[in-house]
Amino acid sequence: MAQGDYMDEHKKKYGRRFDHDERERKKKARDVHKHSKMAQKSIGIKGKMIAKKNYSEKALMKRTLKMHEESLSRRKADENVDEGALPAYLIDREKTSRAKVLSNTIKQKRKEKAGKWEVPLPKVRPVAEEEMFRVIRSGKRKTKQWKRMVTKATFVGPGFTRKPPKYERFIRPSGLRFTKAHVTHPELKCTFCLEIIGIKKNPNGPMYTSLGVMTRGTIIEVNVSELGLVTPSGKVVWGKYAQVTNNPELDGCINAVLLV
Amino acid sequence: MVQYNFKKITVVPNGKQFIDIILSRTQRQTPTVVHKGYKINRLRQFYMRKVKYTQTNFHEKLSTIIEEFPRLEQIHPFYGDLLHVLYNKDHYKLALGQVNTARNLISKIAKDYVKLLKYGDSLYRCKCLKVAALGRMCTVVKRITPSLAYLEQIRQHMARLPSIDPNTRTVLICGYPNVGKSSFMNKVTRADVDVQPYAFTTKSLFVGHTDYEYLRYQVIDTPGILDRPFEDRNIIEMCSITALAHLRAAVLFFLDISGSCGYTIAQQAALFHSIKSLFMNKPLVIVCNKTDLMPMENISEEDRKLVEEMKAEAMKTAMGASEEQVLLTMSTLTEEGVMSVKNAACSRLLDQRVEAKMKSKKINDHLNKFHVAMPKPRDNIERLPCIPQAILDARAKEATEMEKRKTEKDLEEENGGAGVYSASLRKHYILKHDEWKDDIMPEILDGHNVADFIDPDILLRLEELEREEELRLAEVAEDEIETDGEELSVEQKNQLAAIRKKKACLIREHRLKKTVAQNRSTVPRKFDKDKKYTTKRMGRELSALGLDPSSAVDRARSKSRGRKRDRSEDRGNDAMDVDDEEQANKKQRVRSKSRSMSISRSMSRPPAHEVVPGDGFKDSTQKKAALKIGNTSHKKRDKNARKGEADRTIPTLRPKHLFSGKRGKGKTDRR
């Protein structure tokens, strides 16, 4: 007991009051009612906070109860269905089978040629041109309307210099330029902040790809040298593709999934 | 002078609370209403404000944490080391460092998102960005939750540390465990240190204060130290070592010469020699405790030698102190020698401090400010103060009186204490004879209330009052006689009575009238239910008074509402009536059509539509032209509803119809 522990000292010297335990018990029992009253009375942000906390507690309680119930009750085990089993109406169908199993690398190459990947986000919402660009009025009287400003997140290469204003049709504002992306490795289940090397494809069109616009579903190339990935032949992989999974202009950051 | 008070550090909320505090503050203190239709600038500004406000709040809160926790390098090395021993410097610094990093990160996030918000082009996008910004800030704080919890624990512990002033006069008690350090502390100071018959009862530093020669000394009780290598020492022992190392204090090294603490004198001597270096330049007193169990003379020869050795060691740093002040014996149980130990330690400390001060450079600044004069004695005659005999006597007398005077409290003590003794209230009565004090005073005596006769001259007063009353009565009677008057005859008396009666009657009636009819001369019928106020009655009454009633009656008649139709041409001869009639006729004449069409009776008066020249006009045409010009001149004014030339009022400055709605292709004043 240190010198400043007044409460300890007092307890040691004089003990507790005779009905201490009783009071504690009652206070604890009453606490529930007090809390409920508070929850019913409070409004606004405080009320929301209490409601959310209560809800999460309740959900947790239900989950644990259910878990206990599951462990107690007996039920019939499901019979394991064999891999490749066919339903009765399909049994007589003929199946085609490839004579030769293609090697993995050839498969990869073919895919690359076709320019198609199996991606986590196969379909994206099309983005209209009005949404993508904002018209900039120019000229002394602000009557000319041939300039456009990109309103989405963009990537521009490190050596980029703007064209003279007379020839610059598309402006990519520096505030919306991004150089890094949070890339998740789907198998490792962890995320890294990696540098962007370039834009491979924007699903909304080749113009956006060339402009470097990053919207949801865009395939980007990221620098994975930090990850230390190695090809089967032993070379260190440094560029890999990843697909953007969020709306960068809304979240202020780029989240992507590595394509493996 | 830096105060080492760690009680004032503000509470560090845990991660969740922290976030709740900040977010609810943002919610409360920034505007909450926003609509899609607002200008984009306003929308951006609305959300930017939220992001910035949250960031400043985070910054403020985290800054207070960083600033209020002491920097270990900047505080006194004693406290620096103590905190290091108790909380581990690395851990402490790491926690504060994390808080600092979080602060910077949050600032950076806010900066980034404010930049992005500048490109926000819709309410939805701005809102999404704001949510993302606040979310990321909260995540940063959530990550430092363990550090915050650690800091909070340290804060609570630090607030409970004893407030030791490292620079004041200090006496430090050290020694093996269970040698009686805390018992001595309890004897010397009012600090209530726990004393138990086992080792390591005291686990931390304890502070008490004691007085010696009108100066306050801080006494520090330390936990026991074991004789083992420095690295093996635990936190409790390290507290003592820290105190020994950094405080410039008088050190009391306690020796248990009886050996009842479980350690022999040889072991204790070994400890003494191993921590000898910590006693450098400090007044050291070796205290042999527990002499009640084993007197100093009875210890064995070897032990004595060890003690002598220690004494010799202590004498090296004694700086001219006598041997009696270096090795002392005492017993905290019998309180033998306790005071001498304290006095020895305090006086040696004081000597050392004074010496150190005298050596310092600063002392010259103060020394030249004072000079104590010590006059040389002239001769060997002793000159005592001279006090007159009378004053001496008076003093002696006063003293005896003071002694003699007994208070009620003394009496109570003598006569059996509180509850037994009851004080007499009559003791101080002032009476003619002292023996009357205890007499019982009856309430009723001979059928009289005694209290009534407390005033001795009450009868005299009563007589006086009665006499005065008589006099007054007589005066009143005289007055009445005067007014009645004997000189009036019987007839006159009757008349007087009649007049007075009439007067009273009139006043009553007047008042009635005043309240009822609001002093109107004519009485409305509804108040004259029994038809009392008639002209006939008025005439009768007036004639009874000897006046001619005719004109009064006439006047009353004329005032009353007229009959519905006049029956006769001539109604009365009053001048006013005539005037009225003429006016009515004139009106009639002007209005009647036939009259206007006919030729005027009097040539002097033209018909209504004809213009008669006059007022300086030559003829009627000229006047007509003038009139026309006059009319056209104010025609425009009349159209604009102006009162005159000076009327420049604008009835509605901003007519609603001209300021509402959109302005199309048309003109400014058309919507």
Interface residues (C-beta under 8 A of the other chain):
Chain A: M1 A2 Q3 G4 D5 E9 I45 K46 M49 R134 T151 P173 G175 L176 N247 E249 L250 D251 G252 C253
Chain B: D20 L23 S24 Q27 R28 D112 Y113 K115 L116 K118 Y119 D121 Y124 R125 C128 L129 A132 A133 A159 R160 L161 P162 A191 D192 V193 D194 K203 S204 L205 F206 V207
